[in-house]
Amino acid sequence: MSIVSPAEAFYELENLGYTRVAREIDLLWGTPQLAIYFRELLIDSRGSRAGFPPAVFDQILKLFILHEEKFSPQDKEDFWKTFFLGIKS
């Protein structure tokens, strides 16, 4: 997976028909709330989701990695608690 700029990944998500997802990520970009949104997108808490097509998942993962690299909190443990469990310290 080649990491691109956020703008390229947003554009690709829109081209794949996931405009709402791209716009929500763009709106939350740079905020701690984006970790929660990524968790909601990528982890099925209802047990009934089919998941994203591979190309869409790839773009979401790229955006997740770019956001993590640029805005990651100092305490990684707290970040992962927020991402996986929704727990805010």
Helices and strands as residue ranges (DSSP letters): H 6-15, H 19-28, H 33-42, H 54-71, H 76-80, I 81-85
